Amino acid sequence: TLGLRLLGADAQWTFLLIGLLIIAAVAVDQWIRKVAA
């Protein structure tokens, strides 16, 4: 988060980015499970 603050991103963008990362991680996990099945 420190790097994001240095880039000028405020807390709102930080929360948005974290949310997108979580959604991406879940999507990748579901895809891996589907491929491995």
N, C-alpha and C positions, 0 to 999 in steps of 0.2 A: 504494500500500500504506500510505502514511502516513495518508491519510484514513481507511482502514479501521481502523487502529490507534487513531486518535482516537475512532472510534465504539465502540471496545471489542471489536472482532473480533480473535480470536487468529489465529495462523499457520494453524491447521487450516482455519478458515473462509476465509482468504485463498486457500489452495491450492484449496479446493473451488470458490470463485467463479471462479478462473482456469481450472480444468478445465471448468466449465460454459460459460464464455465461448469456450473453444477448441472445445468440442462444438457450440455454437451457430454459430460461424463456419464450421465444416466443413459443418454442415447447410444453412446459407444458401448456401454455395458450391455444394453439390450441387444445391440447388433451382434456383439461377440457371442452372447448366449444363443442367439438365433443361428449363427454360423456354426457354432460348436455342437448344437443339438443334432 
